[in-house]
Each structure stands twice: as C-alpha cells, then as structure tokens.
Amino acid sequence: MENTFHTEQFTIRANEVDTTGTLSLPSICNFFQEVAGNNAKDLNFDITDMHEQNLTWVLHRMDIHVSGEAKWRDTITVETWPAAGDAVRAYRNYRLLDSNGNELGHCLSYWMVMNIETRRPTRIPQAVLDTRLNDRPHVTEVKSNRIRPFDDAQIDQAKEIIVRRSDLDMNNHVNNVRYMEWMLETITQDQVQRLTNIDLIFMMETFVDDRLTASFIQEDNHKLQFKITNEAGNVIALAEGVLDKN
C-alpha cells in the first residue's frame, strides 16, 4: 500500500528539550508515538480502530539508537513504516532526521495486540497483517535476546515512584515513555547525554497509585542496566543502555 511509509516534520518546542536545550530522549519517543499513531490511522488500524474490536496495541520493546543532536526550535523529520512480523508480533521502524536530511537516530519497536477485557496478548488481526510493508529493510536488526534483571544488591541508584493519573494513556495504563523517564532519573545528566543506545522491554502493566522503584547499575564504563519493579517485586520494565566512549 502507498501509505505504509509515513513522514512528518516538527519544530522542537521548549518543553521537548532538556536543561541544555537539546531534544530529550523521552521527547524523541513521544515523536515516534505520534507518527506511529498517525500512520496507523491512515492504515485503519490505530488505537481507536482497534478499540472497536475490543483490542489495543501495546508496546513490547524499543531499541533506540542516537547519533546526533537537535536543539530547541530546530526542524526535524520523523519517518516511520510498519514491517513484516508474525501473527503475534508487529514491528515498526523510525528514522529521525535533521533539516538537511542527516540521520540523528533510529529505532525499531516491537508491538503486540492485547484483548482489552482479558488484558492478555492475542493474535494480530489479519487485516493488519495484510498491510505491512515487506520490501523496506529494518533500521536495525531484530533482537531475540532477553534482558535479565540484576540483583537488588548490585543497585547503584534507585528512586521511588507513585503512578499519577497524568502518567496514564488511552489504554488506561502507564504510558511507555514514562518508564524511560523514570529510568533516566536514576542516572546523571552527563550519562543521559552520553547515551547512544537504549533498549527497553516492557513486561507488565501498571496503573494509577501503583508504587514502583526505578533502579540502575553500571556494568562498566560504557554499559548501564535499568529496571522498574512494583511493590510485590515484579519486574515491570528492563533496559540496557550504552554510553559513548568520550
């Protein structure tokens, strides 16, 4: 289908940058969510279309690579396209470009369909499978590895979180970008700015008033691990980060 490839331009606003005036990682993810939803709407399988079938999209994994910076008031372009998967998992690619067409970053996201009543994964509708773009390569290789949680005894830094209503999305659970924000709060601003890759896996839903803990360990000079757990000790989300070598 002609409209499987989608592109949009944005001018970076003040609330989308960090203290240095640089476009933040959570804001990048918000741009990715926006263009994904708009592309899905064009293809008739956005969240409102899915809700009519008592289904919804849930994000399972995001593998984000950053190679450049954008600043407040810069114009950026975000490209996205869905890609071939299987009956239970769909992929979506993203590229972030500056005003000259230079790539600032890319991401491969992994999606599943959830039954709203049972809150369990289900097969992707055939109509969705039939619209995937099959001839455009992924921006990065598909990963099949798992990220394993670290032991609490290893924790370098941890922060407590109480989920607010403003953290919820249209699925009435915590929006995935919030998990990234909470993870990044456990490291320094210098480390945040040095991240060149962050690979996140979302494992469980969380809801308003849930009490969570975000924590991280530094494996070596260039590798970080993150996790978010609930009061029962269940792992909600995991991530691995890579710092530049400067």
Beta strands, then each sheet from edge to edge (+ up, - down):
strand 1: 6-11
strand 2: 55-66
strand 3: 75-83
strand 4: 90-97
strand 5: 103-115
strand 6: 120-122
strand 7: 157-162
strand 8: 195-202
strand 9: 211-218
strand 10: 223-230
strand 11: 235-243
sheet 1: 1+ 3- 4+ 5- 2+ 8- 11+ 10- 9+ 7-
sheet 2: 1+ 3- 4+ 5- 6+
end
